[in-house]
């Protein structure tokens, strides 16, 4: 039941992202692709490298190490886009990175995850993530809803404008529900059965991966000369991964609740560390966010 819920929530998230897409914004971005290429490099090269190094440094058990690698292989999603939107950063860059990386993930996820499985010699019957079934699953559950969102916006602009902010908040709420079910439900009902000892094993490594990923946006963005908004978006897109997709890969495709646990731990804090990163770069936004929350109306 929880596996079906994971796929449903992930599809809703990607449909919400599709509702936000405007072709004109992407034309502007692709005319100056440097920041987009840097973002892809951070997500596809730097972040997996950080994950592998951290797993070796902390000597994580094989299943947990693979779980960290799975998380690093997943693109950013609604939450990372949401942070950029909230802090008035480069939202177009955020969504562009999500879309580009999501398309690429049909190939990059099996490649990176299989490197993790080989490197850490994870036990179990499934020694490699099948490329074609994984690509098909990502296409159907992730890319198709994005296309539906784009099509809906093109044909129903008024309704899309109304739905977009509400679906964004609803998706965040549903992710929190899914996270709570995975954390608190018994193993017989699809829960993760995360123990306190496992939490303390995973948490230090997860915090290091998250902090290094966030700072990579600042360091590389500033070194190349991109502004504060780009630095914020680059860091957030590297630091917040699509945990619902990671849940899908570990729980459904790899069928390992142990490998799922790093994503569960990561989801406990990554939104808050990314928000603190945003407040650090743009401290004046805190008052703006509090005012907007009070003024938000969910019904016309």
C-alpha positions in Angstrom: 0.0 0.0 0.0 2.8 2.4 0.9 4.6 1.6 -2.4 1.5 2.7 -4.3 1.3 5.9 -2.2 5.0 6.6 -3.0 4.3 6.4 -6.8 1.1 8.5 -6.5 2.7 11.3 -4.5 5.8 11.4 -6.8 3.5 11.7 -9.8 1.5 14.5 -8.2 4.8 16.3 -7.4 6.0 16.1 -10.9 2.6 17.2 -12.3 2.9 20.3 -10.0 6.3 21.0 -11.4 4.9 20.7 -15.0 2.3 23.4 -14.1 5.1 25.9 -13.4 6.9 25.5 -16.7 7.0 28.5 -19.2 8.8 28.0 -22.5 10.0 31.6 -22.6 11.9 31.3 -19.4 13.7 28.2 -20.7 14.7 29.9 -23.9 16.4 32.7 -21.9 18.2 30.2 -19.8 19.4 28.1 -22.7 20.8 31.2 -24.3 23.2 31.4 -21.4 23.7 27.8 -20.4 26.8 28.1 -18.2 24.9 28.1 -14.9 22.7 25.2 -16.0 25.8 23.1 -17.0 27.4 23.9 -13.6 24.2 22.8 -11.8 24.2 19.5 -13.7 27.8 19.0 -13.0 27.2 19.5 -9.3 24.3 17.1 -9.3 25.7 14.4 -11.6 29.4 14.5 -10.7 30.2 16.4 -7.5 27.3 15.1 -5.3 27.8 11.4 -6.1 31.6 11.8 -5.5 30.7 13.4 -2.1 28.4 10.5 -1.3 31.0 7.8 -2.2 33.8 9.6 -0.2 31.5 10.0 2.8 30.4 6.4 2.8 34.1 5.3 2.8 35.0 7.9 5.5 32.3 6.8 7.9 32.5 3.1 6.9 28.8 2.7 6.6 27.3 -0.8 6.3 26.8 -1.9 2.7 23.0 -1.3 2.6 23.3 2.1 4.1 26.1 3.1 1.8 24.1 2.1 -1.2 21.1 4.0 0.2 23.2 7.2 0.4 24.4 6.6 -3.2 20.8 6.1 -4.4 19.8 9.4 -2.8 22.8 11.2 -4.4 21.8 9.8 -7.8 18.3 11.2 -7.6 17.6 14.6 -9.1 16.1 17.5 -7.2 12.4 17.7 -7.0 9.5 19.8 -5.7 11.1 20.6 -2.4 14.3 22.0 -3.9 12.3 24.0 -6.5 10.0 25.2 -3.7 13.0 26.6 -1.7 14.2 28.5 -4.7 10.6 29.8 -5.3 10.2 30.8 -1.6 13.5 32.7 -1.5 13.1 34.5 -4.8 16.2 32.8 -6.2 16.6 31.5 -9.7 13.4 29.4 -10.0 13.8 28.9 -13.7 17.2 27.4 -13.1 15.8 25.2 -10.4 13.0 23.8 -12.6 15.4 23.5 -15.6 17.8 21.4 -13.5 15.0 19.2 -12.3 13.7 18.6 -15.8 17.1 18.1 -17.4 18.4 15.8 -14.6 15.1 13.9 -14.5 15.4 13.1 -18.2 19.1 12.1 -17.7 18.2 10.1 -14.6 16.7 7.3 -16.7 20.4 6.5 -17.5 22.4 8.1 -14.7 20.4 6.5 -11.8 21.1 2.9 -12.9 24.7 3.8 -13.7 25.4 5.5 -10.3 23.4 3.1 -8.2 25.1 0.1 -9.9 28.5 1.6 -9.1 27.3 1.8 -5.5 26.1 -1.8 -5.5 29.4 -2.9 -7.0 31.6 -0.8 -4.7 29.9 -1.7 -1.4 29.1 -5.3 -2.2 25.5 -5.0 -1.0 24.0 -8.4 -0.2 20.7 -9.8 -1.5 19.5 -11.4 -4.6 19.5 -8.2 -6.7 23.1 -7.3 -7.4 22.4 -4.8 -10.1 19.6 -2.3 -10.8 18.0 -3.2 -14.1 18.5 -0.4 -16.6 15.4 -0.7 -18.8 12.8 -1.4 -16.1 14.2 1.5 -14.1 14.2 3.9 -17.1 10.6 2.9 -17.9 9.5 3.4 -14.2 11.1 6.9 -14.1 9.5 7.8 -17.5 6.0 6.7 -16.4 6.0 8.0 -12.9 8.2 11.1 -13.3 8.3 12.4 -16.9 4.8 11.6 -18.0 3.2 13.7 -15.2 5.5 16.6 -16.0 4.3 16.5 -19.6 0.7 16.4 -18.4 1.3 19.4 -16.2 2.8 21.3 -19.2 -0.1 20.4 -21.4 -2.7 21.3 -18.7 -1.1 24.7 -18.3 -1.1 25.3 -22.0 -4.8 24.6 -22.3 -6.1 25.7 -18.9 -4.0 28.7 -17.9 -6.5 30.1 -15.3 -7.0 26.7 -13.6 -3.2 26.0 -13.7 -2.5 29.4 -12.0 -5.0 28.5 -9.3 -3.7 24.9 -8.8 0.0 25.5 -8.9 0.6 27.1 -5.5 -2.0 24.9 -3.8 -0.6 21.7 -5.2 2.9 22.8 -4.1 1.8 23.0 -0.5 -0.3 19.9 -0.8 2.6 17.9 -2.2 4.8 19.1 0.7 2.1 18.0 3.1 1.8 14.6 1.4 5.5 14.1 1.5 5.4 14.7 5.2 2.6 12.2 5.6 4.6 9.6 3.5 7.7 10.3 5.6 5.8 9.8 8.8 4.2 6.6 7.7 7.6 5.2 6.6 9.1 6.3 9.9 6.3 5.3 12.3 4.5 2.4 10.6 5.5 -1.2 11.6 7.5 -3.2 9.2 4.6 -5.5 8.5 2.6 -2.4 7.2 5.5 -1.2 5.0 7.3 1.0 7.5 11.0 1.2 7.7 11.4 0.1 11.3 14.3 2.6 11.8 16.0 2.0 15.1 17.8 4.6 17.2 21.2 2.9 16.6 20.6 3.0 12.9 19.7 6.6 13.0 22.9 7.5 14.8 24.9 5.5 12.3 23.3 7.2 9.3 22.9 10.8 10.6 26.5 12.0 10.7 27.2 10.9 7.2 23.9 12.3 5.9 24.6 15.7 7.5 28.1 15.8 6.0 26.7 15.0 2.5 24.0 17.6 2.9 26.4 20.4 4.2 29.0 19.7 1.5 26.3 19.7 -1.3 24.8 23.0 -0.1 28.3 24.6 0.1 29.2 23.4 -3.3 26.7 25.7 -4.8 28.2 28.7 -2.9 31.8 27.8 -3.6 31.5 26.9 -7.3 28.9 29.5 -8.1 31.0 32.3 -6.5 34.2 31.0 -8.1 32.7 31.2 -11.6 31.1 34.5 -10.9 27.4 33.8 -10.6 25.2 35.9 -8.4 23.6 35.2 -5.0 20.3 33.9 -6.4 22.2 31.4 -8.6 24.4 30.3 -5.7 21.3 29.7 -3.6 19.6 27.6 -6.2 22.8 25.7 -7.1 23.3 24.8 -3.5 19.7 23.8 -2.8 19.4 21.7 -6.0 22.5 19.8 -5.0 21.6 19.6 -1.3 17.9 18.5 -1.5 17.2 15.3 -3.5 13.9 13.8 -4.6 13.4 11.6 -1.6 10.2 10.2 -2.9 12.0 8.9 -6.0 14.7 7.5 -3.7 11.9 5.7 -1.7 10.6 4.3 -5.0 14.0 3.0 -6.1 15.0 1.4 -2.8 11.7 0.2 -1.6 10.1 -0.9 -4.9 12.9 -1.5 -7.4 15.6 -2.7 -5.1 13.1 -4.0 -2.5 15.3 -3.1 0.4 14.0 -1.2 3.4 17.5 -1.0 4.8 18.7 0.9 1.7 15.6 3.2 2.1 16.7 4.3 5.6 19.3 6.9 4.6 16.7 8.7 2.5 14.4 8.7 5.4 17.0 10.2 7.7 18.0 12.7 5.1 14.4 13.8 4.7 14.3 14.6 8.5 16.5 17.7 8.1 17.4 18.6 4.5 14.4 21.0 4.1 15.4 22.9 7.2 19.1 23.0 6.4 18.3 24.3 2.9 16.0 26.9 4.4 18.8 28.0 6.8 21.2 28.2 3.8 18.6 30.4 2.0 18.2 32.6 5.1 22.0 32.9 5.4 22.3 34.1 1.8 19.2 36.2 1.8 18.4 37.1 5.5 15.7 39.7 4.6 13.4 37.0 3.1 12.4 35.5 6.5 9.9 38.3 7.2 8.6 38.1 3.7 7.9 34.4 4.0 6.1 34.7 7.3 3.8 37.5 5.8 3.1 35.4 2.7 2.1 32.4 4.7 -0.4 34.4 6.7 -1.9 35.8 3.5 -2.1 32.5 1.5 -5.7 31.5 0.7 -6.4 27.9 -0.4 -9.9 28.6 -1.6 -11.1 31.4 -3.9 
